[in-house]
Amino acid sequence: MKKTLKTIALLFVLSIIASCGNSEKKDEKEQVKLGDYSKQETKKEVKATSSADMIDMSNKGIGPIKSVTLAPEVDQALAAHGQEVYNKMCTACHKPTKKFIGPAPIGVLERRSPEWIMNMILNPEEMIAKDPIAKQLLIESNMAVMANQNLTEADARAVLEYFRTIK
């Protein structure tokens, strides 16, 4: 826990230091030509302000999982195993039906692809570093980094099946 707090504090300090920039460079970009009174439109990139705005079912995430096929019916035995794994490894940060430190898994299959979910479980470090949705989730969780629980692909698949049962 102390290591996690130290890591979070270090990341916070580094982000503050990185945000300090050279104001002279900014002034160069904002200079207006003398005698040019035409109004120029600038395009601004619109970024989502919430992970809820970032629904992209085609995003499979980054990691070992390339394809997942979900049967029409929930595999109850697999879901029961997934619930055991979830209760043992995930409940310190995730509650099934409400946001806690991390997001609640309820309805996650309506917002994320099965591959994305499994890759987030199996490969959180790279997902947080490279995936835009994972980055936004990190911001929304006050920079609480998801710990890699070193689950097997079979355990991650079981957890995914358990997510299908949460109502």
C-alpha contacts under 8 A as a table, 3 or more apart, distances in Angstrom:
res1	aa1	res2	aa2	distance
1	M	4	T	5.06
1	M	5	L	6.27
2	K	5	L	5.09
2	K	6	K	6.08
3	K	6	K	5.05
3	K	7	T	6.03
4	T	7	T	5.04
4	T	8	I	6.12
5	L	8	I	5.10
5	L	9	A	6.08
6	K	9	A	5.07
6	K	10	L	6.06
7	T	10	L	5.05
7	T	11	L	6.14
8	I	11	L	5.10
8	I	12	F	6.14
8	I	143	M	6.95
8	I	144	A	7.27
9	A	12	F	5.04
9	A	13	V	6.23
10	L	13	V	5.17
10	L	14	L	6.10
11	L	14	L	5.07
11	L	15	S	6.07
12	F	15	S	5.15
12	F	16	I	6.34
13	V	16	I	5.16
13	V	17	I	6.26
14	L	17	I	5.04
14	L	18	A	6.02
15	S	18	A	5.01
15	S	19	S	6.11
16	I	19	S	5.20
16	I	20	C	6.76
17	I	20	C	5.51
18	A	21	G	7.32
22	N	25	K	5.91
22	N	26	K	7.28
23	S	26	K	5.15
23	S	27	D	6.40
24	E	27	D	5.12
24	E	28	E	6.46
25	K	28	E	5.26
25	K	29	K	6.77
26	K	29	K	5.42
26	K	30	E	6.56
27	D	30	E	5.14
27	D	31	Q	6.42
28	E	31	Q	5.59
32	V	36	D	7.43
33	K	36	D	5.53
48	A	51	S	7.12
48	A	53	D	5.87
48	A	54	M	6.53
49	T	53	D	7.10
50	S	53	D	5.39
50	S	54	M	7.00
50	S	136	Q	6.89
50	S	140	E	7.59
51	S	54	M	4.96
51	S	55	I	7.44
51	S	133	I	6.18
51	S	136	Q	5.83
51	S	137	L	6.08
51	S	140	E	7.92
52	A	55	I	6.45
52	A	111	R	7.59
54	M	133	I	6.51
55	I	111	R	5.17
55	I	112	R	6.62
56	D	59	N	5.59
56	D	111	R	6.99
56	D	112	R	6.49
56	D	113	S	7.70
57	M	60	K	7.54
57	M	111	R	6.77
57	M	112	R	5.36
57	M	113	S	4.89
58	S	113	S	6.78
59	N	112	R	7.56
59	N	113	S	6.67
59	N	116	W	6.51
60	K	65	I	7.92
60	K	66	K	6.95
60	K	113	S	6.12
60	K	114	P	7.55
60	K	115	E	4.94
60	K	116	W	4.38
60	K	119	N	7.72
61	G	115	E	6.71
61	G	116	W	4.41
61	G	117	I	7.79
61	G	119	N	5.96
61	G	120	M	7.20
61	G	127	M	6.74
61	G	131	D	6.59
62	I	65	I	7.89
62	I	116	W	7.41
62	I	119	N	6.08
62	I	120	M	7.82
62	I	123	N	7.36
62	I	126	E	6.93
62	I	127	M	5.78
62	I	130	K	7.80
62	I	131	D	7.19
63	G	66	K	7.77
63	G	119	N	5.12
63	G	120	M	7.93
63	G	122	L	7.33
63	G	123	N	5.83
63	G	126	E	7.75
63	G	127	M	7.72
64	P	119	N	6.68
64	P	122	L	7.96
65	I	68	V	7.45
65	I	115	E	5.69
65	I	116	W	7.98
65	I	118	M	6.79
65	I	119	N	5.99
66	K	115	E	6.31
67	S	115	E	6.05
68	V	114	P	6.26
68	V	115	E	5.97
71	A	74	V	6.74
71	A	75	D	7.92
74	V	79	A	7.37
74	V	161	E	6.81
74	V	164	R	7.02
74	V	165	T	7.44
75	D	78	L	5.39
75	D	79	A	6.09
75	D	161	E	7.08
76	Q	79	A	4.95
76	Q	80	A	6.04
77	A	80	A	5.12
77	A	81	H	6.37
78	L	81	H	5.14
78	L	82	G	6.13
78	L	158	A	5.23
78	L	161	E	6.47
78	L	162	Y	7.42
79	A	82	G	4.82
79	A	83	Q	6.08
79	A	158	A	5.66
79	A	159	V	6.75
79	A	160	L	7.79
79	A	161	E	4.86
79	A	162	Y	4.08
79	A	163	F	7.81
79	A	164	R	7.96
79	A	165	T	7.36
80	A	83	Q	5.06
80	A	84	E	6.40
80	A	158	A	7.89
80	A	162	Y	6.69
81	H	84	E	5.13
81	H	85	V	6.37
81	H	155	D	7.85
81	H	158	A	6.07
81	H	159	V	7.52
81	H	162	Y	7.86
82	G	85	V	5.08
82	G	86	Y	5.97
82	G	155	D	6.56
82	G	156	A	7.54
82	G	157	R	7.57
82	G	158	A	4.07
82	G	159	V	3.86
82	G	160	L	7.08
82	G	161	E	6.58
82	G	162	Y	5.14
83	Q	86	Y	4.93
83	Q	87	N	5.95
83	Q	158	A	7.75
83	Q	159	V	6.33
83	Q	162	Y	5.58
84	E	87	N	5.20
84	E	88	K	6.19
85	V	88	K	5.17
85	V	89	M	5.86
85	V	90	C	7.63
85	V	155	D	6.98
85	V	158	A	7.97
85	V	159	V	6.74
86	Y	89	M	5.30
86	Y	90	C	4.93
86	Y	91	T	6.55
86	Y	159	V	6.22
87	N	90	C	5.99
87	N	91	T	5.49
88	K	91	T	6.90
89	M	92	A	7.39
89	M	149	Q	6.88
90	C	93	C	6.06
90	C	94	H	5.84
91	T	94	H	4.80
91	T	95	K	5.83
93	C	100	F	6.18
93	C	101	I	4.91
93	C	102	G	5.47
94	H	98	K	7.97
94	H	99	K	6.92
94	H	100	F	5.69
94	H	101	I	6.38
94	H	102	G	5.27
94	H	103	P	6.23
94	H	104	A	5.82
94	H	105	P	7.61
95	K	98	K	5.63
95	K	99	K	6.46
95	K	100	F	6.10
95	K	103	P	7.76
95	K	104	A	5.57
95	K	105	P	7.58
96	P	104	A	5.28
96	P	105	P	5.58
96	P	106	I	5.95
96	P	166	I	6.92
97	T	104	A	5.41
97	T	105	P	6.74
97	T	106	I	5.30
97	T	166	I	7.53
97	T	167	K	7.70
98	K	103	P	7.25
98	K	104	A	5.02
98	K	106	I	7.76
99	K	102	G	6.14
99	K	103	P	4.73
99	K	104	A	4.83
100	F	103	P	6.39
100	F	104	A	7.14
101	I	141	S	5.91
101	I	144	A	7.16
102	G	137	L	7.98
102	G	141	S	5.77
102	G	144	A	7.71
102	G	146	M	7.83
103	P	137	L	7.84
103	P	141	S	7.73
104	A	108	V	7.82
105	P	108	V	5.16
105	P	163	F	6.22
105	P	166	I	7.70
106	I	163	F	6.68
106	I	166	I	5.58
106	I	167	K	6.42
107	G	110	E	5.48
107	G	111	R	7.09
107	G	163	F	7.76
107	G	164	R	7.87
107	G	166	I	7.54
107	G	167	K	7.60
108	V	111	R	5.17
108	V	112	R	5.90
108	V	163	F	7.42
109	L	112	R	5.26
109	L	113	S	6.21
109	L	114	P	6.63
109	L	163	F	7.75
109	L	164	R	7.29
110	E	113	S	7.84
112	R	116	W	6.22
112	R	117	I	6.56
113	S	116	W	5.15
113	S	117	I	6.41
114	P	117	I	5.17
114	P	118	M	6.29
114	P	160	L	7.24
115	E	118	M	5.22
115	E	119	N	6.01
116	W	119	N	5.11
116	W	120	M	6.05
117	I	120	M	5.14
117	I	121	I	6.33
117	I	160	L	7.28
118	M	121	I	5.03
118	M	122	L	6.06
118	M	153	E	7.86
118	M	156	A	5.88
118	M	157	R	6.77
118	M	160	L	6.99
119	N	122	L	5.02
119	N	123	N	5.36
119	N	124	P	7.21
119	N	127	M	7.52
120	M	123	N	5.33
120	M	124	P	4.85
120	M	127	M	6.17
120	M	134	A	7.89
121	I	124	P	6.06
121	I	148	N	7.17
121	I	149	Q	7.81
121	I	151	L	7.66
121	I	156	A	6.50
122	L	148	N	6.84
122	L	149	Q	7.74
122	L	150	N	6.69
122	L	151	L	6.43
122	L	152	T	7.57
122	L	153	E	7.27
122	L	156	A	7.04
123	N	126	E	5.92
123	N	127	M	6.21
123	N	148	N	6.90
124	P	127	M	4.99
124	P	128	I	5.94
124	P	146	M	6.23
124	P	147	A	6.99
124	P	148	N	6.05
125	E	128	I	5.36
125	E	129	A	6.29
125	E	146	M	7.72
125	E	147	A	7.97
125	E	148	N	7.35
126	E	129	A	4.94
126	E	130	K	5.98
126	E	131	D	7.76
127	M	130	K	5.33
127	M	131	D	5.02
127	M	134	A	5.98
127	M	135	K	7.78
128	I	131	D	5.93
128	I	132	P	7.81
128	I	134	A	4.96
128	I	135	K	5.12
128	I	138	L	7.16
129	A	134	A	7.97
129	A	135	K	6.91
130	K	134	A	7.89
130	K	135	K	7.49
131	D	134	A	5.33
131	D	135	K	6.20
132	P	135	K	5.04
132	P	136	Q	6.27
133	I	136	Q	5.10
133	I	137	L	6.21
134	A	137	L	5.00
134	A	138	L	6.20
135	K	138	L	5.09
135	K	139	I	6.51
136	Q	139	I	5.11
136	Q	140	E	6.27
137	L	140	E	4.96
137	L	141	S	6.14
138	L	141	S	5.15
138	L	142	N	6.57
138	L	143	M	5.02
138	L	144	A	6.33
138	L	145	V	6.39
139	I	142	N	5.33
139	I	143	M	5.30
140	E	143	M	7.27
141	S	144	A	5.53
148	N	151	L	7.89
151	L	154	A	7.96
151	L	155	D	5.89
151	L	156	A	6.25
152	T	155	D	5.15
152	T	156	A	6.23
153	E	156	A	5.03
153	E	157	R	6.05
154	A	157	R	5.09
154	A	158	A	6.23
155	D	158	A	4.96
155	D	159	V	6.23
156	A	159	V	5.05
156	A	160	L	6.21
157	R	160	L	4.98
157	R	161	E	6.27
158	A	161	E	5.01
158	A	162	Y	6.25
159	V	162	Y	4.94
159	V	163	F	6.29
160	L	163	F	5.05
160	L	164	R	6.73
161	E	164	R	5.24
161	E	165	T	7.16
162	Y	165	T	5.36
162	Y	166	I	6.92
163	F	166	I	5.43
